[in-house]
Amino acid sequence: MKLMFLGAAHEVTGSCIFLEACGKKILIDYGMEQGTDVFENEELPVAPGEIDMVFLTHAHIDHSGKLPLLYQKGFQGQIFATEATEQLCRIMLRDSAHIQEFEAEWRNRKGRRAGKPEYTPLYTVEDAERVLKCFVGCSYNTRMMVADGIEICFVDAGHLLGSSSIEVTLNEEGTQKTLVFSGDIGNDHQPLIRDPQYLHEADYVIMESTYGDRSHGPRTDYVKDLAEVIQTTFDKGGNVVIPAFAVGRSQEMLYFLRKIKEDGLVKNHDGFEVWLDSPLAAEATGIFMQQMRETFDDEAMDLVNRGINPIGFAGLKIAITSDESRQINFDMKPKVIISASGMCEAGRIKHHLKHNLWRPECTILFVGYQANGTLGRALVEGAEKVHLFGEEIDVQAKICVLPGISGHADNTGLMRWISAFDRKRPERVFVVHGEDQTCMTFAQRLEDELSLSATAPYSGTIYDLKTNTCVRETFGVRVEKKAAASSRSSMVFERLLAAGARLLAVIRRNEGGANKDLAKFTDQINALADKWER
């Protein structure tokens, strides 16, 4: 029983943990890094083709975004997730792949003129489509035996539709250990979805610490605060542009805006338009409505039972095509524009920033976490100029943050969650998914205030779970900045190596096959090798 920390160790994004137990090799999440990469992450300790299964906490790209790459490199196992997470991944992973391909096409158009090497996307839509076939949809609070000695149970984490903490019970050679992977722990009293569900016993807890050193402050009246921002901006003749995650935060904004319109809280701008400019957000909104009876909280269900759509209203317009998206900024009527991505790193939001950042009458309203190194973080921290599509844009718009709106529990919520382990206190708590100092601060707080043994491991650290001992400790290697050209010049060769690893995994899986089939396979490989050795 060994646990190896790979991603989101002293960083917030790129979640990935490797578990080896009961003869199986398992990943818990395989997420993409977003924003600045602070520490180097260890590679997977085995070839992707040797991974037996993945346990996925939720659909956000920083937890799921590299699953298509895992498949591309040889993974053929099962991915266990809640049914809602499976549905959301069907749109989010395809969307991520489209972004990868679009960025590669755009860079190559410019790069060819400058004589730069070909830029290859991290993965393709085809890779995303194929990995989706590996998903196994699971229900909340239902124990499943996924292999001899391995039982899992998904518990509502209250962070996102379908998000979960995962309880993993291992029985190996007479030793039983229960691990709880927190996933992203949700904030209390969010609109639409239920509050986090608490667990009460574990031998080991692996928990996030995104806001481990911060409080969201006193709970604000989101509807009132949002209405005031809209009123002030519209009175000046500007737009309110809201960068929002397509899944989760966009639907919450629609929930608040429905209430604002219902109560007439914005004066003298009757019937104002709200544009949801994200095909992904539009699809996700449909999934929210499909899953409402499984995931909505009591307040949202009360609206549903009274025949009211909690996230729909008059004046809501949805832009699906690129032409519809472009037309939004040619209409000078004040409006609310909700667009992805939430950290302003990709997607249509960048076009809306280009058209609105330079206008002093407009407001850019941030309603979610902005990772270090992202464009959103730069704007929140007061950037006076930004570069978009090769242009330098003056930041003249008002930059606002609506405090308290977060899908993550703050330090008080995190302490409340871990304190619930009262029937069996964990032998050790591993603190992950937080910025460098935040992880250390929160781990120390667990020791000082709750007398828990707490550790904030760096990428590459390995623990033996049977003996609760560290068998390999790392101390974090900071990323050195490399020239983009040199880092990308080997991308095609890396894909070739990945294809080779995948071929080797296929060979191993065919051990014991019919001699006739194995001989034919061998001849095909040798013929391919002969061709490229000439």
Salt bridges, closest charged atoms under 4 A:
GLU20 OE2 - LYS25 NZ 3.94
ASP29 OD2 - HIS63 ND1 2.73
GLU42 OE2 - ARG472 NH2 2.90
GLU50 OE2 - ARG508 NH1 2.87
ASP62 OD2 - HIS63 NE2 3.56
ASP62 OD2 - HIS433 NE2 3.43
GLU86 OE2 - ARG90 NH2 3.05
GLU103 OE2 - ARG107 NH2 2.93
GLU105 OE2 - ARG109 NH1 3.38
GLU118 OE2 - ARG112 NH2 3.58
GLU126 OE2 - ARG130 NH2 2.68
GLU129 OE2 - ARG94 NE 2.83
GLU151 OE1 - ARG143 NH1 3.62
ASP156 OD2 - ARG194 NH2 3.33
GLU167 OE1 - ARG143 NH1 2.56
GLU172 OE2 - LYS466 NZ 3.15
GLU173 OE1 - LYS466 NZ 3.22
ASP184 OD2 - HIS58 NE2 3.38
ASP184 OD2 - HIS63 NE2 3.18
ASP184 OD2 - HIS159 NE2 3.44
ASP184 OD2 - HIS408 NE2 3.71
ASP184 OD1 - HIS433 NE2 3.37
ASP188 OD2 - ARG416 NH2 2.53
GLU201 OE2 - ARG423 NE 3.25
ASP203 OD1 - LYS424 NZ 2.71
GLU208 OE2 - HIS408 ND1 3.12
ASP213 OD1 - ARG214 NE 3.00
GLU228 OE2 - LYS224 NZ 2.94
ASP235 OD1 - HIS269 NE2 2.89
GLU252 OE1 - ARG249 NE 2.74
GLU262 OE2 - ARG258 NH1 3.18
GLU262 OE1 - LYS259 NZ 3.72
ASP263 OD2 - LYS259 NZ 3.25
GLU273 OE2 - LYS333 NZ 3.47
ASP277 OD1 - ARG348 NH1 2.66
ASP277 OD2 - HIS352 NE2 2.53
ASP302 OD2 - ARG306 NE 3.21
ASP323 OD1 - ARG326 NH2 2.40
ASP331 OD2 - LYS333 NZ 3.94
GLU361 OE2 - ARG359 NE 2.80
GLU381 OE2 - ARG377 NE 2.88
GLU391 OE2 - LYS354 NZ 3.35
GLU392 OE2 - HIS387 NE2 3.82
ASP394 OD1 - LYS385 NZ 2.31
ASP422 OD1 - HIS200 ND1 3.26
GLU427 OE2 - LYS177 NZ 2.91
GLU435 OE2 - ARG377 NH1 3.38
ASP436 OD1 - HIS10 ND1 2.59
ASP436 OD2 - ARG478 NH2 3.26
GLU449 OE2 - ARG445 NE 2.78
